[in-house]
Amino acid sequence: MNYQDLQTRSRQLNGQVAAITGRDLKLWLFTFIVVLVLAMGVLLLGFSNLLWTQAPHSALELVAGLVLLVLIFAGYVLHRRYGYTKAREELIREIIYSEKLQSLSLIDPLTQTFNLSYLDQVLPREINRANRHGTTITFALIELEGWMNVIKNQGELVGDQMLMAAAQFLKNTFRGSDIVLRYDASRFLVMMPETNENQAGCALERVFSRLDSWHLESNAPFELDLRTGMAAYTRGGDANGVIKLAEERLQSDRPPAVASHSVGELATCAPRRSRDM
Protein backbone atom coordinates (compact mmCIF):
# COMPACT_ATOMS: atom_id res chain seq x y z
CA MET A 1 0.00 0.00 0.00
CA ASN A 2 1.53 3.31 -1.12
CA TYR A 3 1.37 6.68 0.62
CA GLN A 4 -1.70 7.88 -1.32
CA ASP A 5 -3.59 4.70 -0.45
CA LEU A 6 -2.69 5.15 3.22
CA GLN A 7 -3.89 8.75 3.12
CA THR A 8 -7.18 7.64 1.57
CA ARG A 9 -7.57 4.96 4.22
CA SER A 10 -6.93 7.50 6.99
CA ARG A 11 -9.56 9.84 5.56
CA GLN A 12 -12.05 6.97 5.42
CA LEU A 13 -11.34 6.01 9.03
CA ASN A 14 -11.68 9.60 10.20
CA GLY A 15 -14.97 9.80 8.34
CA GLN A 16 -16.20 6.68 10.13
CA VAL A 17 -15.20 8.15 13.49
CA ALA A 18 -17.10 11.34 12.64
CA ALA A 19 -20.16 9.27 11.66
CA ILE A 20 -20.08 7.35 14.95
CA THR A 21 -19.73 10.61 16.86
CA GLY A 22 -22.77 11.95 15.00
CA ARG A 23 -24.82 8.87 15.86
CA ASP A 24 -23.69 9.19 19.46
CA LEU A 25 -24.93 12.78 19.60
CA LYS A 26 -28.25 11.77 18.06
CA LEU A 27 -28.60 9.03 20.67
CA TRP A 28 -28.04 11.56 23.46
CA LEU A 29 -30.63 13.89 21.91
CA PHE A 30 -33.13 11.05 21.59
CA THR A 31 -32.43 10.05 25.18
CA PHE A 32 -33.03 13.59 26.39
CA ILE A 33 -36.37 13.79 24.57
CA VAL A 34 -37.55 10.41 25.88
CA VAL A 35 -36.53 11.22 29.45
CA LEU A 36 -38.28 14.57 29.18
CA VAL A 37 -41.49 12.94 27.97
CA LEU A 38 -41.35 10.28 30.69
CA ALA A 39 -40.68 12.91 33.33
CA MET A 40 -43.68 14.90 32.17
CA GLY A 41 -45.80 11.75 32.33
CA VAL A 42 -44.71 11.02 35.89
CA LEU A 43 -45.40 14.63 36.91
CA LEU A 44 -48.88 14.53 35.39
CA LEU A 45 -49.67 11.31 37.21
CA GLY A 46 -48.37 12.73 40.45
CA PHE A 47 -50.44 15.89 40.00
CA SER A 48 -53.56 13.89 39.25
CA ASN A 49 -52.98 11.74 42.36
CA LEU A 50 -53.04 14.89 44.51
CA LEU A 51 -56.58 15.56 43.28
CA TRP A 52 -57.77 12.08 44.14
CA THR A 53 -58.42 10.94 47.72
CA GLN A 54 -57.26 7.47 46.84
CA ALA A 55 -54.96 6.60 43.99
CA PRO A 56 -56.64 4.37 41.45
CA HIS A 57 -55.09 0.97 40.96
CA SER A 58 -54.64 1.69 37.27
CA ALA A 59 -52.58 4.81 38.04
CA LEU A 60 -50.17 2.81 40.18
CA GLU A 61 -49.79 0.28 37.39
CA LEU A 62 -49.09 3.10 34.95
CA VAL A 63 -46.37 4.52 37.19
CA ALA A 64 -44.81 1.08 37.52
CA GLY A 65 -44.95 0.70 33.75
CA LEU A 66 -43.24 4.02 33.27
CA VAL A 67 -40.48 3.06 35.68
CA LEU A 68 -40.00 -0.25 33.86
CA LEU A 69 -39.90 1.61 30.55
CA VAL A 70 -37.23 3.94 31.91
CA LEU A 71 -35.12 0.97 33.02
CA ILE A 72 -35.47 -0.76 29.66
CA PHE A 73 -34.59 2.42 27.79
CA ALA A 74 -31.60 3.05 30.06
CA GLY A 75 -30.32 -0.44 29.29
CA TYR A 76 -30.75 0.17 25.55
CA VAL A 77 -28.88 3.47 25.73
CA LEU A 78 -26.02 1.96 27.73
CA HIS A 79 -25.75 -0.92 25.26
CA ARG A 80 -25.61 1.42 22.26
CA ARG A 81 -23.14 3.71 24.00
CA TYR A 82 -20.89 0.76 24.74
CA GLY A 83 -21.02 -0.31 21.11
CA TYR A 84 -20.22 3.19 19.85
CA THR A 85 -17.33 3.52 22.31
CA LYS A 86 -15.78 0.19 21.29
CA ALA A 87 -16.18 0.98 17.59
CA ARG A 88 -14.64 4.43 18.04
CA GLU A 89 -11.69 3.01 20.00
CA GLU A 90 -11.06 0.41 17.30
CA LEU A 91 -11.18 3.03 14.56
CA ILE A 92 -8.80 5.30 16.47
CA ARG A 93 -6.34 2.40 16.82
CA GLU A 94 -6.57 1.85 13.06
CA ILE A 95 -6.01 5.55 12.42
CA ILE A 96 -2.90 5.56 14.62
CA TYR A 97 -1.62 2.44 12.86
CA SER A 98 -2.35 3.97 9.45
CA GLU A 99 -0.51 7.17 10.39
CA LYS A 100 2.48 5.12 11.52
CA LEU A 101 2.45 3.30 8.18
CA GLN A 102 2.31 6.65 6.40
CA SER A 103 5.34 7.82 8.34
CA LEU A 104 7.22 4.59 7.64
CA SER A 105 6.33 4.75 3.95
CA LEU A 106 8.26 8.05 3.72
CA ILE A 107 11.42 6.73 5.41
CA ASP A 108 14.11 4.60 3.85
CA PRO A 109 14.37 1.62 6.23
CA LEU A 110 18.13 1.20 5.89
CA THR A 111 19.45 4.75 6.14
CA GLN A 112 16.53 6.26 8.10
CA THR A 113 16.53 9.22 5.72
CA PHE A 114 13.51 10.33 3.73
CA ASN A 115 12.75 8.59 0.46
CA LEU A 116 11.44 9.80 -2.90
CA SER A 117 7.84 9.42 -1.76
CA TYR A 118 8.54 12.10 0.83
CA LEU A 119 10.09 14.28 -1.87
CA ASP A 120 6.83 14.04 -3.83
CA GLN A 121 5.00 15.30 -0.74
CA VAL A 122 7.33 18.08 0.37
CA LEU A 123 8.57 19.46 -2.97
CA PRO A 124 5.34 21.24 -4.02
CA ARG A 125 5.10 22.83 -0.58
CA GLU A 126 8.67 24.11 -0.67
CA ILE A 127 8.30 25.34 -4.23
CA ASN A 128 5.16 27.29 -3.29
CA ARG A 129 6.99 28.77 -0.30
CA ALA A 130 9.96 29.79 -2.44
CA ASN A 131 7.68 31.35 -5.06
CA ARG A 132 5.78 33.34 -2.43
CA HIS A 133 8.87 34.70 -0.70
CA GLY A 134 11.14 34.93 -3.72
CA THR A 135 13.76 32.67 -2.15
CA THR A 136 16.03 30.06 -3.70
CA ILE A 137 16.15 26.32 -3.10
CA THR A 138 19.40 24.57 -3.90
CA PHE A 139 19.49 20.83 -4.54
CA ALA A 140 22.70 18.87 -4.01
CA LEU A 141 23.01 15.34 -5.29
CA ILE A 142 25.69 13.45 -3.35
CA GLU A 143 27.04 10.15 -4.60
CA LEU A 144 28.82 7.62 -2.41
CA GLU A 145 31.70 6.57 -4.63
CA GLY A 146 33.23 3.12 -4.31
CA TRP A 147 30.08 1.62 -2.82
CA MET A 148 29.83 -1.18 -5.37
CA ASN A 149 33.49 -2.04 -4.88
CA VAL A 150 32.92 -2.30 -1.12
CA ILE A 151 30.03 -4.69 -1.70
CA LYS A 152 32.10 -6.72 -4.16
CA ASN A 153 35.16 -6.97 -1.92
CA GLN A 154 33.68 -6.90 1.59
CA GLY A 155 30.09 -7.99 1.20
CA GLU A 156 26.62 -6.47 1.31
CA LEU A 157 26.65 -6.08 5.09
CA VAL A 158 29.62 -3.72 4.96
CA GLY A 159 27.99 -1.96 2.02
CA ASP A 160 24.89 -1.36 4.12
CA GLN A 161 27.04 -0.08 6.97
CA MET A 162 28.68 2.32 4.53
CA LEU A 163 25.30 3.68 3.43
CA MET A 164 24.12 4.08 7.03
CA ALA A 165 27.33 5.86 7.98
CA ALA A 166 27.05 8.24 5.01
CA ALA A 167 23.41 9.01 5.81
CA GLN A 168 24.17 9.73 9.45
CA PHE A 169 27.13 11.89 8.51
CA LEU A 170 25.02 13.97 6.13
CA LYS A 171 22.19 14.41 8.63
CA ASN A 172 24.67 15.52 11.28
CA THR A 173 26.40 17.95 8.92
CA PHE A 174 23.53 19.78 7.26
CA ARG A 175 21.02 22.08 8.97
CA GLY A 176 17.97 20.64 10.63
CA SER A 177 15.81 22.44 8.05
CA ASP A 178 17.73 20.87 5.15
CA ILE A 179 16.10 17.70 3.86
CA VAL A 180 18.29 14.65 3.28
CA LEU A 181 16.75 11.93 1.10
CA ARG A 182 17.99 8.66 -0.29
CA TYR A 183 17.76 9.29 -4.02
CA ASP A 184 18.75 5.85 -5.26
CA ALA A 185 21.04 2.96 -4.33
CA SER A 186 24.18 4.98 -3.56
CA ARG A 187 23.12 8.61 -3.91
CA PHE A 188 21.50 11.10 -1.58
CA LEU A 189 19.61 14.26 -2.45
CA VAL A 190 19.86 17.24 -0.11
CA MET A 191 17.25 19.97 -0.50
CA MET A 192 18.39 23.26 1.04
CA PRO A 193 15.55 25.80 1.32
CA GLU A 194 16.34 29.52 1.42
CA THR A 195 19.85 28.79 0.15
CA ASN A 196 21.51 30.17 -2.96
CA GLU A 197 24.26 28.41 -4.89
CA ASN A 198 27.07 30.27 -3.13
CA GLN A 199 25.73 29.32 0.29
CA ALA A 200 25.15 25.75 -0.84
CA GLY A 201 28.70 25.59 -2.16
CA CYS A 202 29.98 26.68 1.23
CA ALA A 203 27.80 24.08 2.92
CA LEU A 204 29.18 21.34 0.70
CA GLU A 205 32.71 22.55 1.31
CA ARG A 206 32.05 22.13 5.02
CA VAL A 207 30.88 18.60 4.29
CA PHE A 208 34.25 17.74 2.78
CA SER A 209 36.10 19.52 5.56
CA ARG A 210 34.26 17.53 8.22
CA LEU A 211 34.66 14.38 6.18
CA ASP A 212 38.42 14.54 6.77
CA SER A 213 37.77 14.59 10.51
CA TRP A 214 35.36 11.68 10.16
CA HIS A 215 38.04 9.60 8.46
CA LEU A 216 40.50 10.34 11.26
CA GLU A 217 38.04 9.40 13.98
CA SER A 218 36.29 6.44 12.37
CA ASN A 219 37.31 2.82 12.75
CA ALA A 220 35.08 1.70 9.89
CA PRO A 221 36.57 -0.69 7.30
CA PHE A 222 35.77 1.79 4.53
CA GLU A 223 36.12 5.45 3.60
CA LEU A 224 33.34 7.81 2.64
CA ASP A 225 34.26 9.21 -0.74
CA LEU A 226 31.61 11.69 -1.86
CA ARG A 227 31.02 13.39 -5.17
CA THR A 228 28.51 16.19 -5.58
CA GLY A 229 26.50 18.04 -8.18
CA MET A 230 24.14 20.89 -7.39
CA ALA A 231 21.65 23.21 -9.02
CA ALA A 232 19.37 25.96 -7.70
CA TYR A 233 15.68 26.60 -8.16
CA THR A 234 14.48 30.18 -8.52
CA ARG A 235 10.95 31.55 -8.93
CA GLY A 236 9.30 30.37 -12.13
CA GLY A 237 11.71 27.50 -12.70
CA ASP A 238 11.10 23.78 -13.07
CA ALA A 239 11.95 21.93 -9.85
CA ASN A 240 12.23 18.52 -11.50
CA GLY A 241 14.41 20.06 -14.19
CA VAL A 242 16.68 21.54 -11.52
CA ILE A 243 17.10 18.14 -9.86
CA LYS A 244 17.84 16.66 -13.27
CA LEU A 245 20.47 19.36 -13.84
CA ALA A 246 22.12 18.51 -10.50
CA GLU A 247 22.20 14.88 -11.62
CA GLU A 248 23.77 15.82 -14.94
CA ARG A 249 26.43 17.87 -13.20
CA LEU A 250 27.16 14.96 -10.91
CA GLN A 251 27.53 12.55 -13.81
CA SER A 252 29.57 14.91 -16.00
CA ASP A 253 33.34 15.00 -16.12
CA ARG A 254 33.47 18.52 -14.70
CA PRO A 255 34.78 18.85 -11.13
CA PRO A 256 32.37 18.96 -8.20
CA ALA A 257 30.37 22.15 -7.82
CA VAL A 258 32.18 23.03 -4.60
CA ALA A 259 35.57 23.11 -6.27
CA SER A 260 35.33 26.88 -6.73
CA HIS A 261 35.15 27.36 -2.94
CA SER A 262 38.29 27.06 -0.89
CA VAL A 263 38.35 26.57 2.86
CA GLY A 264 39.84 30.02 3.22
CA GLU A 265 36.80 31.55 1.55
CA LEU A 266 34.32 30.00 3.97
CA ALA A 267 34.38 33.10 6.17
CA THR A 268 32.93 35.11 3.27
CA CYS A 269 29.95 32.79 2.88
CA ALA A 270 26.66 34.32 3.95
CA PRO A 271 25.22 32.35 6.85
CA ARG A 272 22.17 30.30 6.05
CA ARG A 273 19.20 31.08 8.23
CA SER A 274 17.66 28.07 9.91
CA ARG A 275 13.90 27.80 10.01
CA ASP A 276 11.21 25.45 11.24
CA MET A 277 9.93 22.98 8.71
C-alpha positions in Angstrom: 0.0 0.0 0.0 1.5 3.3 -1.1 1.4 6.7 0.6 -1.7 7.9 -1.3 -3.6 4.7 -0.4 -2.7 5.2 3.2 -3.9 8.8 3.1 -7.2 7.6 1.6 -7.6 5.0 4.2 -6.9 7.5 7.0 -9.6 9.8 5.6 -12.0 7.0 5.4 -11.3 6.0 9.0 -11.7 9.6 10.2 -15.0 9.8 8.3 -16.2 6.7 10.1 -15.2 8.2 13.5 -17.1 11.3 12.6 -20.2 9.3 11.7 -20.1 7.4 14.9 -19.7 10.6 16.9 -22.8 12.0 15.0 -24.8 8.9 15.9 -23.7 9.2 19.5 -24.9 12.8 19.6 -28.3 11.8 18.1 -28.6 9.0 20.7 -28.0 11.6 23.5 -30.6 13.9 21.9 -33.1 11.1 21.6 -32.4 10.1 25.2 -33.0 13.6 26.4 -36.4 13.8 24.6 -37.6 10.4 25.9 -36.5 11.2 29.5 -38.3 14.6 29.2 -41.5 12.9 28.0 -41.4 10.3 30.7 -40.7 12.9 33.3 -43.7 14.9 32.2 -45.8 11.7 32.3 -44.7 11.0 35.9 -45.4 14.6 36.9 -48.9 14.5 35.4 -49.7 11.3 37.2 -48.4 12.7 40.4 -50.4 15.9 40.0 -53.6 13.9 39.2 -53.0 11.7 42.4 -53.0 14.9 44.5 -56.6 15.6 43.3 -57.8 12.1 44.1 -58.4 10.9 47.7 -57.3 7.5 46.8 -55.0 6.6 44.0 -56.6 4.4 41.5 -55.1 1.0 41.0 -54.6 1.7 37.3 -52.6 4.8 38.0 -50.2 2.8 40.2 -49.8 0.3 37.4 -49.1 3.1 35.0 -46.4 4.5 37.2 -44.8 1.1 37.5 -45.0 0.7 33.8 -43.2 4.0 33.3 -40.5 3.1 35.7 -40.0 -0.2 33.9 -39.9 1.6 30.5 -37.2 3.9 31.9 -35.1 1.0 33.0 -35.5 -0.8 29.7 -34.6 2.4 27.8 -31.6 3.0 30.1 -30.3 -0.4 29.3 -30.7 0.2 25.6 -28.9 3.5 25.7 -26.0 2.0 27.7 -25.8 -0.9 25.3 -25.6 1.4 22.3 -23.1 3.7 24.0 -20.9 0.8 24.7 -21.0 -0.3 21.1 -20.2 3.2 19.9 -17.3 3.5 22.3 -15.8 0.2 21.3 -16.2 1.0 17.6 -14.6 4.4 18.0 -11.7 3.0 20.0 -11.1 0.4 17.3 -11.2 3.0 14.6 -8.8 5.3 16.5 -6.3 2.4 16.8 -6.6 1.8 13.1 -6.0 5.6 12.4 -2.9 5.6 14.6 -1.6 2.4 12.9 -2.3 4.0 9.4 -0.5 7.2 10.4 2.5 5.1 11.5 2.4 3.3 8.2 2.3 6.7 6.4 5.3 7.8 8.3 7.2 4.6 7.6 6.3 4.8 3.9 8.3 8.0 3.7 11.4 6.7 5.4 14.1 4.6 3.8 14.4 1.6 6.2 18.1 1.2 5.9 19.5 4.8 6.1 16.5 6.3 8.1 16.5 9.2 5.7 13.5 10.3 3.7 12.8 8.6 0.5 11.4 9.8 -2.9 7.8 9.4 -1.8 8.5 12.1 0.8 10.1 14.3 -1.9 6.8 14.0 -3.8 5.0 15.3 -0.7 7.3 18.1 0.4 8.6 19.5 -3.0 5.3 21.2 -4.0 5.1 22.8 -0.6 8.7 24.1 -0.7 8.3 25.3 -4.2 5.2 27.3 -3.3 7.0 28.8 -0.3 10.0 29.8 -2.4 7.7 31.3 -5.1 5.8 33.3 -2.4 8.9 34.7 -0.7 11.1 34.9 -3.7 13.8 32.7 -2.1 16.0 30.1 -3.7 16.1 26.3 -3.1 19.4 24.6 -3.9 19.5 20.8 -4.5 22.7 18.9 -4.0 23.0 15.3 -5.3 25.7 13.4 -3.4 27.0 10.1 -4.6 28.8 7.6 -2.4 31.7 6.6 -4.6 33.2 3.1 -4.3 30.1 1.6 -2.8 29.8 -1.2 -5.4 33.5 -2.0 -4.9 32.9 -2.3 -1.1 30.0 -4.7 -1.7 32.1 -6.7 -4.2 35.2 -7.0 -1.9 33.7 -6.9 1.6 30.1 -8.0 1.2 26.6 -6.5 1.3 26.7 -6.1 5.1 29.6 -3.7 5.0 28.0 -2.0 2.0 24.9 -1.4 4.1 27.0 -0.1 7.0 28.7 2.3 4.5 25.3 3.7 3.4 24.1 4.1 7.0 27.3 5.9 8.0 27.0 8.2 5.0 23.4 9.0 5.8 24.2 9.7 9.5 27.1 11.9 8.5 25.0 14.0 6.1 22.2 14.4 8.6 24.7 15.5 11.3 26.4 18.0 8.9 23.5 19.8 7.3 21.0 22.1 9.0 18.0 20.6 10.6 15.8 22.4 8.1 17.7 20.9 5.1 16.1 17.7 3.9 18.3 14.6 3.3 16.8 11.9 1.1 18.0 8.7 -0.3 17.8 9.3 -4.0 18.7 5.9 -5.3 21.0 3.0 -4.3 24.2 5.0 -3.6 23.1 8.6 -3.9 21.5 11.1 -1.6 19.6 14.3 -2.4 19.9 17.2 -0.1 17.2 20.0 -0.5 18.4 23.3 1.0 15.5 25.8 1.3 16.3 29.5 1.4 19.8 28.8 0.2 21.5 30.2 -3.0 24.3 28.4 -4.9 27.1 30.3 -3.1 25.7 29.3 0.3 25.1 25.7 -0.8 28.7 25.6 -2.2 30.0 26.7 1.2 27.8 24.1 2.9 29.2 21.3 0.7 32.7 22.5 1.3 32.1 22.1 5.0 30.9 18.6 4.3 34.2 17.7 2.8 36.1 19.5 5.6 34.3 17.5 8.2 34.7 14.4 6.2 38.4 14.5 6.8 37.8 14.6 10.5 35.4 11.7 10.2 38.0 9.6 8.5 40.5 10.3 11.3 38.0 9.4 14.0 36.3 6.4 12.4 37.3 2.8 12.8 35.1 1.7 9.9 36.6 -0.7 7.3 35.8 1.8 4.5 36.1 5.5 3.6 33.3 7.8 2.6 34.3 9.2 -0.7 31.6 11.7 -1.9 31.0 13.4 -5.2 28.5 16.2 -5.6 26.5 18.0 -8.2 24.1 20.9 -7.4 21.6 23.2 -9.0 19.4 26.0 -7.7 15.7 26.6 -8.2 14.5 30.2 -8.5 11.0 31.5 -8.9 9.3 30.4 -12.1 11.7 27.5 -12.7 11.1 23.8 -13.1 12.0 21.9 -9.8 12.2 18.5 -11.5 14.4 20.1 -14.2 16.7 21.5 -11.5 17.1 18.1 -9.9 17.8 16.7 -13.3 20.5 19.4 -13.8 22.1 18.5 -10.5 22.2 14.9 -11.6 23.8 15.8 -14.9 26.4 17.9 -13.2 27.2 15.0 -10.9 27.5 12.6 -13.8 29.6 14.9 -16.0 33.3 15.0 -16.1 33.5 18.5 -14.7 34.8 18.9 -11.1 32.4 19.0 -8.2 30.4 22.2 -7.8 32.2 23.0 -4.6 35.6 23.1 -6.3 35.3 26.9 -6.7 35.2 27.4 -2.9 38.3 27.1 -0.9 38.3 26.6 2.9 39.8 30.0 3.2 36.8 31.6 1.6 34.3 30.0 4.0 34.4 33.1 6.2 32.9 35.1 3.3 30.0 32.8 2.9 26.7 34.3 3.9 25.2 32.4 6.8 22.2 30.3 6.0 19.2 31.1 8.2 17.7 28.1 9.9 13.9 27.8 10.0 11.2 25.4 11.2 9.9 23.0 8.7 
